[in-house]
Amino acid sequence: MDKGALLDRLGLSGEDRLTLAKVLDRAEQADSRNIPTSTDFLSPQQRAQALDLLRLAGVSETSYVLQGGYEGAERQIILFLPDWLEAENAESPIRCLRASFREEDKLTHRDFLGSLMGMGVVREKIGDILVAPDSADLLVLEGVADFLLQSWDSAGRAKLSVSAIEPENLHIPAVQRKEVRDTVSSLRLDAVAASGFRLARGKAAALIESGRVQLNWRECVKPDKLLEAGDVVSARGFGKFELAEVGGLTRKGRISIVLQVYV
């Protein structure tokens, strides 16, 4: 199946189609030239689409690895490996930077992203931005790292001091989640989403049918899709939660569940 047909199978269009076409190009380059290649940083949704695409294209899961600079990174690259290179021996193209600032400047994720965009750095060259009270650690592709080390000295009116750091020195903030215990009539997506997003079930179903809900980072428009433990549900404007546990039936015949709601 050719590239266009593969992209059509996933119903991709616009920017997503261009991004995923580049993923296939990198996979083909690694195979034909027998060299390591990598994608730009992918969002969770783009990563899920890319993995679906690679499966459709018959690319073996042993021929690539996902990297984000640290365990649990949200934005990741796909590093394609030639047959002579093992994953543990592959050099990552990701570099770690720390931008230090005065704590009283109270900079946010948006401040850093806006500053980088203003410098002409495109989003796909930047991974996660980990903001602490007096610094922000960034994961960037190596082609961007030197430019930022030499040129990035401010975010808004705040002065920055930018330096390279090792991955083990990253300041990784704890993920903020709240445990919610509830019961649902079924494990249908609309029933569980109603619990996780605190909506009436009918409104949850309408939200799903509108295309605003993702299941494991893939758009899902089927309210009757059955979930299982470990599934992640997100919706634009409503947040994200994981169906952490599925318990037994209550006396009233409802299913007990445990959700981890990201806050």
Disulfide bonds with the S-S distance in Angstrom:
none
